């Protein structure tokens, strides 16, 4: 399983929690990232399925890979963004002042996002459960149809990918802050009969070897409360 986070978006650049807002597109940097990662993936392997979150930023990220591989992207709500409810569309610097923010950072397994008339809300535990069930189910189907060595790609979001990775390495959800997922990065999980194995994490190429700049005084721009960010600094 190749987990691909979408490229940088207009929300990443402006520091807004995009959530399930319908028209959050990749910016110019994000489109460049999507093209580059599609080239890297297609040069290294031939995936047999391409599954994407239904949100436009993931569909735009999947498009160059679909063009290179000839695969038709399959949309699946199970790997869609966390439903942030009333937090959707709000600036991260504003959300960081909310009492719930500390809980999201330190004890996410107990967090349920506040309800909203406009957007669904859910708990972070539910987000992890649906994402893990989705990718494990698809992975089992891929193996049955194409064999244990087949690869497939899931294009998703920072928090969702971090939740899947935490499950894969046996890390409690409350510690998934230890994981980092940059825009347009890939992480690779191999599900075996006995256990999942993490083969690669947050691979963005050589840029991943550069030390991050000093952390800013305010939360970095991102489209995920915990795992989002521009990849240019702190992602809390």
C-alpha positions in Angstrom: 0.0 0.0 0.0 1.4 3.4 -1.1 -0.2 6.1 1.0 0.1 9.4 -0.9 -0.9 12.7 0.8 -2.3 15.3 -1.6 -0.1 18.1 -2.7 -0.1 21.6 -1.2 -3.4 23.4 -1.4 -4.7 27.0 -1.2 -5.8 26.2 2.3 -2.3 25.0 3.3 -0.8 28.2 2.0 -3.3 30.4 3.8 -3.4 28.5 7.1 -7.1 27.4 7.0 -8.5 24.0 8.1 -10.0 22.9 4.8 -11.7 19.7 6.0 -14.6 18.8 3.7 -15.0 22.2 2.1 -15.8 21.3 -1.5 -13.5 23.6 -3.6 -10.1 23.5 -1.9 -7.8 23.1 -4.9 -4.0 22.4 -5.3 -2.0 25.6 -5.7 0.8 25.9 -8.2 3.2 24.2 -5.8 0.8 21.4 -5.2 0.3 20.7 -8.9 4.1 20.6 -9.4 4.3 18.2 -6.4 1.6 15.9 -7.8 3.3 15.7 -11.2 6.7 14.9 -9.6 5.4 12.2 -7.3 3.4 10.6 -10.1 6.7 10.3 -12.1 8.5 8.8 -9.1 5.8 6.2 -8.3 5.3 5.2 -11.9 9.1 4.9 -12.4 9.4 2.6 -9.4 6.3 0.3 -9.7 3.2 -0.5 -11.6 0.2 -0.1 -9.2 -2.9 -2.1 -10.0 -5.4 0.2 -8.3 -5.6 3.9 -7.5 -8.1 4.8 -4.8 -8.6 8.4 -3.7 -10.5 10.5 -1.2 -13.5 12.1 -3.0 -12.2 15.6 -2.1 -11.0 17.7 -5.1 -7.4 18.2 -3.7 -6.9 14.4 -3.7 -8.5 13.9 -7.1 -6.2 16.6 -8.5 -3.2 14.8 -6.9 -4.3 11.5 -8.3 -4.8 12.8 -11.9 -1.1 12.8 -13.0 -0.6 9.3 -11.7 -3.8 8.1 -13.4 -2.5 9.6 -16.7 0.8 7.9 -16.3 -0.5 4.5 -15.3 -3.8 4.3 -17.2 -5.7 3.5 -14.0 -9.1 5.0 -13.3 -9.2 6.7 -9.9 -11.7 5.1 -7.5 -13.3 7.5 -5.0 -13.8 6.2 -1.5 -15.3 8.0 1.5 -13.4 5.7 3.8 -10.1 7.5 3.2 -11.7 10.9 3.1 -10.6 13.7 5.4 -11.5 13.7 9.0 -14.9 15.3 9.6 -14.0 18.4 11.6 -17.6 19.8 12.0 -17.7 23.4 13.2 -13.9 23.7 12.9 -14.1 23.4 9.1 -12.9 26.4 7.2 -11.5 28.2 10.2 -7.9 29.6 10.5 -5.5 27.4 12.4 -4.2 30.4 14.5 -7.8 30.9 15.7 -8.4 27.2 16.4 -5.1 27.0 18.4 -6.8 29.2 21.0 -9.7 26.8 21.5 -9.5 24.5 24.6 -10.1 21.5 22.4 -6.9 22.2 20.5 -4.7 20.9 23.4 -6.8 17.7 23.6 -6.3 17.2 19.8 -2.6 17.5 20.3 -2.1 15.5 23.5 -5.1 13.0 23.7 -6.7 12.7 20.3 -8.3 9.4 21.1 -10.8 11.2 23.3 -11.6 14.0 20.9 -14.9 14.5 19.0 -15.1 17.6 16.9 -18.0 20.0 17.5 -21.1 19.6 15.4 -22.1 22.0 12.6 -25.2 22.5 10.5 -23.0 22.7 7.4 -20.4 19.9 7.9 -20.4 16.4 9.5 -18.4 15.9 12.6 -16.8 12.8 14.0 -14.3 11.6 16.6 -10.6 11.0 15.7 -11.0 7.5 16.9 -13.8 6.9 14.4 -11.7 8.5 11.7 -8.9 6.1 12.4 -11.2 3.1 12.5 -12.9 3.8 9.2 -9.6 4.6 7.4 -7.9 1.4 8.7 -10.8 -0.8 7.9 -11.0 0.7 4.4 -7.3 0.3 3.5 -7.0 -3.2 5.0 -10.1 -4.3 3.1 -8.9 -2.9 -0.2 -5.4 -4.4 0.4 -6.9 -7.8 1.0 -8.9 -7.6 -2.2 -5.8 -6.5 -4.2 -3.8 -9.4 -2.8 -6.5 -11.9 -3.7 -6.9 -10.5 -7.2 -3.3 -9.7 -8.1 -1.0 -11.5 -5.6 1.0 -10.6 -2.5 3.5 -8.5 -4.5 1.0 -6.2 -6.1 1.0 -2.5 -5.2 -1.8 0.0 -5.0 -2.1 3.7 -4.1 -4.4 5.5 -1.7 -4.5 9.3 -2.1 -5.6 10.8 1.2 -5.0 13.4 3.9 -2.5 14.1 6.6 -4.5 13.0 9.7 -5.9 10.0 7.9 -2.5 8.7 6.7 -1.0 9.3 10.2 -3.8 7.3 11.7 -3.2 4.4 9.3 0.5 4.5 9.9 0.0 4.5 13.7 -2.1 1.3 13.4 0.5 -0.3 11.2 3.3 0.2 13.7 1.2 -0.5 16.7 1.3 3.0 18.0 -1.7 4.3 20.1 -3.7 7.0 18.5 -2.7 9.3 21.3 0.9 9.1 20.1 0.3 9.6 16.4 1.7 13.1 16.8 5.1 11.4 16.6 4.4 10.7 12.9 4.8 13.3 10.2 3.2 13.4 6.8 4.1 16.2 4.3 2.1 17.2 1.3 2.8 15.0 -1.7 4.8 12.5 0.5 4.5 8.8 0.2 4.5 6.2 3.0 4.5 2.5 2.3 2.8 -0.3 4.3 3.0 -4.0 3.6 0.2 -6.1 5.2 1.3 -9.6 5.9 -0.5 -12.6 7.5 1.2 -11.9 10.8 1.5 -8.1 11.0 1.8 -4.9 9.0 5.3 -3.7 8.2 6.2 0.0 7.6 8.5 0.1 4.6 8.7 3.8 4.1 7.4 7.0 5.8 7.0 10.6 4.7 9.2 10.2 1.6 9.3 13.4 -0.4 12.7 12.8 -2.0 15.9 14.5 -1.1 14.1 17.5 0.4 13.2 15.3 3.3 16.8 15.3 4.3 16.9 19.0 4.9 16.5 20.2 8.5 13.2 22.1 9.1 13.4 25.9 9.7 12.8 27.2 13.2 9.2 26.6 14.4 6.9 29.6 14.0 5.1 31.2 16.9 1.8 30.2 15.4 0.6 26.8 14.0 1.8 26.1 10.5 -0.6 26.4 7.6 -2.3 23.1 7.0 -5.5 21.3 6.1 -5.4 18.9 9.0 -5.4 19.8 12.6 -2.7 17.4 13.7 -1.1 16.0 10.5 -1.4 18.9 8.1 0.9 21.7 7.2 3.0 23.0 4.3 5.9 20.8 5.0 7.9 23.9 5.7 7.9 23.9 9.5 5.9 22.8 12.5 2.8 20.9 11.8 1.0 21.0 15.1 
